[in-house]
Amino acid sequence: MEDSERPPAHQRQQPLAQSNDFDLVLNTSQITTPGRIDVLHVDDDESILDLSATLLEKNHGLLSIHSKLDAKEALDYLETNDIDCIVSDYDMPGLNGIEFLEQVREVHPDIPFILYTGKGSEEVASKAISKGVTDYLQKGTGTEQYELLANRIESAVAQRRSERRANKIERWLVELAEETTNILWIFTADMDDVIFINSAFEELYGIPIDRLRDDPFAFLDATHPEDRRHVAKAVEQLRNGQTVRIEHRVNESEDYQRWVYVQGKPIRTDDSEVTRVVGFITDVTERKEREQQLRKFQRAVESSGHAIYCTDTDGIIDCVNPAFEEITGYTAEEAVGETPAILQSGEHEQAFYEDLWQTILDGDVWRNEVVNERKDGERFVIDQTIAPVTDESGETTHFVAVNNDITDQRATERKLEILQTAIDNAHSALTLTDPHKEDNPMVYVNKAFENLTGYTKSEALGRNCRFLQGEDTDPDTLARLREAIDNEEPITVEICNYRKDGTPFWNELSVEPVYDDDGDLIRYLGTQRDVTDQKKHIQELQRQNDRLNEFATVVSHDLRNPLNVAEGRLQLAKDECESEELAHVESALDRMEALIDDLLTLARQGETITNFESIELVPLVENCWTTVETTNASLAVKIDKKVLIQGDADRLKQVFENLIRNAVEHGGPDVTVTVGELDDGFYIEDDGPGIPEEDRSQIFEAGYSTAKSGTGFGLSIVEQIVSAHEWSISVTKSETGGARFEITAVTGGIYSNRVQSENNGDGDEIS
C-alpha cells in the first residue's frame, strides 16, 4: 500500500508473538501437545448421528463424538463440558442451526462451529457467515463426505489452538517486556514506525511513549546534544541493514546524566529483505560512573610519586606505574611476570615475608617498613602498604602495593598518597577533602568512617568535617586545627565529635596535606580513631593521681604541724637544761621526719606516668651519683652514651638515687656500683655482701629495712616508680656476690633507640 494509505502508526501496533524478531525458547508443551478432539454433533436425525460418530471415530482416532438431538440439549451440555468443535445441522425443531449458532457465540465467541446441513442455500450460508460460523459444509451421499468433515474439524480446531497458543505466548512476552528494566523495541525497516516498545522507555529517556509513536525519531531529542550526530549515524546504519552497538547519554530532565547501551539488528526474510529492525537498550549509568572513577584512579596512580605495582592472587606482578620504574630501576617489561622477590634485599627473614603473604591472603591491609634493593644493587627503605582488591562478591582478585621511598625521611612523619582500594579496606576511618573547593568538602570517605560516625557516604560527601562537631567541642582545639590546615601543616588533635545518633565520642583526628609531583596541594587526608576508652582511662588515672596528691597533702599537713611543734618545744627544753634524754627525743623526731618524707615520696611516686619523654640514660645515672653521699665508693657505667629511654626523668632520678644509696649503705664505703644494659632494660649491681635469698621477697615491702637507721621505704618507692612506668624490678645476686637489681619492660620497650656501643660494653668508671 502507498504511504498515504497507511493507517497512523499508533494503529499499526502488531502483536509481538507474531514477530520472528527474537529467538525465543519457551516451554509451550502445556498448550501445544496434540490430543483428543471433542466434537459436539447436533442433528435431529438419530441415524445420521450414529453413522457420523462411527465413521469419524473409526477413521480418525483423535476425534471423540458427542451426539445431541436438539440445540437446547446441546446448550445444556456445553455448560458442563469442554468441547473443541461444534458440528450442527441447520433444519432442526426448536432452534435451527443459525439460532443455535447465535446463542453459542454469546458464551463461546471463538469455539469452531461448522454448519453441516442438507438444506443448503446462499441465504443460509450468508446468515451463517454473518453470525460467525467457522465453516459451512453441505451434506452429501456416500462416506467420502465424512472424510471431508473430519478434515474440516481438524483444520478448524488446529487453527483455534494455534491462535490461542499465539495469544498466550504474546501475553507472556508482553508481561516479560514490562517486567524487565531494559527497553525492548521493534521498528519498521525504514524506522518510520514503531511496532513495539515497552514502558521502560519512558523512565529511562524521560519522554512518553505516545510521543515516540507520533514521531519515531523523538528519541534523538532525548539524546545529549553532543551525542546526537553519533546516534543519527547509527540509525542510518540500521536502516541500511547493519547491526549497531553504541553508548550515549540520554534524558534531558536529568541533565543527560543517564548512559545507555543500545544494540540494534535488522530482521531479514529468506530472500535477505529487511522487514524490520529490533533491539534492546540497557541503562549502563553505574558502569560508566565506575569507569570514570577508574580512569581518575588510574591517572592518580600514573602521576603518583610512589612506586605502585599490582599482583594477581599468585603474587605475579601484572602492572607497574612509572614511579616504580624510576625508583627501582626495573622497566615494566622487566617487572611484569616476575614476583616482588626481585626487590628483596635479604635484609628480612623468610618469616617476615610469610607473615606478609598470610596477612593479605586473610584480606587484611599489610603495612611495614621494608628494605628493598634496586636493579643496580643499591638498598633503599620503603614504607610499604599492600591491600587486597575485591570484586562485587567480596572475592580477592588482585593485590595493590604502594611503596613510598623513605630512605631520606626515616626520621620524619611518613607521607603516603593512599590508593582508593587501600583506603576502602583500611581499618581506620579515612577521609579525603578538596582544598580547592569552597569550604574544603569531603570528596571521599571509607567504610570505616561510615561505621565510626553512623553517616553513609552519600550523607557525608560534599560536607565539611565540622558537621561532626557539637556544643562540647573545644574551640581552642578547633582553632589549632584550622591554623594547621591553613598553613598546610600536619596535625593530630583529640576532639569531641558526635555520631549520627547523637552519641558523643573522642576522636583522635590526624590531618595531613597531600601533594602532587609538582608540589601542589591536591587533597587533605584525614585519619580518625575512636579514643573514647583511652580518654576515660587517662581521666581515671588523673583522678587517682589527684587522690594520691590529696592524701600526701593531708599527711604533710596533719603530721608535719605537730612534728614542728615538738621540734620547737625540744629546742626550748635544750636551751633551759642539759639532758641525755633530750638527745634520744631529737633522734626520734628526726626519724619521724624521715618517715614522713619517705611516706610522701611513696604516695607521690605511685602516680601513673602519663607523659613520657626521651631521656639520655648515662647523664641521668652520673647526675644521680653526684647527689648521693658515696665517700670512697666508685661507679662503673656499661651503657653507650647515646642510649635513650622513655620515662619520667624526675621520678627515675629517685630510682637511681635510692638504689645507689642502698648499695653504699649496705655494701660499705669502698663498694663499686655498676650500671649496665639488658636486652629489654638495665641493671644496677654492687660487689657488697648481697641480700640473702630468704629476704629478697620482702625488700620491696613498705617499712622493711635491715639498717637500723633506715625507714624501710626506699626500695618500696623504687618499686612504685618502676611499676608506674609499666616496668618490673627484680633482685638477684651479682657475679661478685653482691646485690643486683634488674629493671625490664612488661610490655613494649624501655629504649627509644638502639645504637651499637662504642666502648664495647667496657663502660666508664667514676670515683
Secondary structure, DSSP 4 states (H G I P E B T S, - for coil): --GGGSPPGGG-PPPGGG--SS------HHHH----EEEEEE-S-HHHHHHHHHHHHHH-TTEEEEEESSHHHHHHHHHHS--SEEEE-SS-SSS-HHHHHHHHHHH-TTS-EEEEESS--HHHHHHHHHTT-SEEEE--SSTHHHHHHHHHHHHHHHHHHHHHHHHHHHHHHHHHHHHSSSEEEEEETTSSSEEEE-THHHHHHSS-HHHHHH-TTGGGTTB-TTTHHHHHHHHHHHHTT--EEEEEEE-GGGTT-EEEEEEEEEEE-TT--EEEEEEEEEE-HHHHHHHHHHHHHHHHHHH-SSEEEEE-TTS-EEEE-HHHHHHH---HHHHTTS-GGGGB-S-S-HHHHHHHHHHHHTT--EEEEEEEE-TTS-EEEEEEEEEEEE-TTS-EEEEEEEEEE-TT-TTS-------HHHHHH-SSEEEEE-TTSTT--EEEE-HHHHHHHS--HHHHTTS-GGGG--TTS-HHHHHHHHHHHHTT--EEEEEEEE-TTS-EEEEEEEEEEEE-TTS-EEEEEEEEEE-HHHHHHHHHHHHHHHHHHHHHHHHHHHHHHHHHHHHHHHHHHHHH---HHHHHHHHHHHHHHHHHHHHHHHHHHTSPP---EEEEHHHHHHHHHHHS--TT-EEEEES-TT-EEEE-HHHHHHHHHHHHHHHHHHH-TT-EEEEEEETTEEEEEESSS---GGGTTTTTSTT--SSTT--S-HHHHHHHHHHHTTEEEEEEE-TTSSEEEEEEESSS-SBS-----TTTT--EEE-
